[in-house]
Amino acid sequence: MRPAAAPAPPGVDFTGMLNLQRLAVFREVARAGSFSAAAEKLDYSQPAISHHVAKLELEIGTTLIVRLPRELRLTDAGREVLRHAEAVLAVAADAEAELRAAVSGTPERVRLGGFQTSTETIVASALERFWRDFPQTRVTLLEADPIEHVESLRAGQMDLAVVFDHPEGPLTADERISIRPVHEDPMLIALPEHHELAGADAVALAALSGSRWLEGAGPETTSSIFLTHACAALGFRPEIAFACGNYHAVQGLIRRGMGVALVPELSVAEVASGVVVRPVSDASPVRRIGVAGLRARHRAPHFAAMEQALADAFADYRDGRGLLMAPAGP
């Protein structure tokens, strides 16, 4: 005779709980835009995908997806279910990883996102702090645009990300994602050392309106947008002749006298010989940097410690950055 099942805790009705597998299938259908694409991604049959979605709709009691001739469309209820599904599945993934680690002895992990200039200047210092308390934790780092990191956080593919705001508006309006402000990164003018304005304490963008501009793009494409917005406020449009995903390459061109650039201060922690950097005197472009994460995710101690280590590393950077802003010598 099989033993009787243990009774549910008082006040808890497990029969009404949503099935995680069906939530995962629904999420993939919403992402892929079709039942057949979701079936291929999950290695399911299409009838199985349809079955899981139909069961989820039955459990919730309303239609979640409307099938149109050439596309699928989420209903209002479907969009709400998708929002909760992403958060629930992210928490479940965290819980599974931590339980496996507890059983197998495998150390925790932190999936961290960053952008080029933050990883070159801040992450090493943050890791030094973090590993004092969590020496066995595995850290993986992905460099990408902050907007991509926000999407990865929302999908449960990343734990924390160092991001910066966007000059055209908020990086995200998603209430599930919190962004802890940790630093304001001013944009500076980078000039060849023999430029006629290189000896000034600060340089006006308007004085460079006819210059050839060199921009660091790639994973930090918003640098060009910062420049365009700042110049538009002053009544001119900059001639951007070169864009590259590496600020070191931009400094190399500046050193050869090939142009000027608006660069974030983090990118010139090490200034190449033949290049000078100066504050902007007629505008105040700044990147506001924060550490982003999902509010609803399980906040394991190693996540909280990594967030704090990043905040402390930025604070240390602020305390020691004065040499960059020193005026030029005679």
Helices and strands as residue ranges (DSSP letters): G 14-16, H 20-32, H 35-42, H 46-60, E 65-67, E 72-74, H 76-104, E 109-114, H 116-121, H 123-133, E 138-143, H 146-154, E 160-164, E 177-192, G 205-208, E 212-216, G 218-220, H 222-233, E 239-244, H 247-255, E 261-264, G 265-268, E 275-278, E 286-294, H 301-319, G 322-325
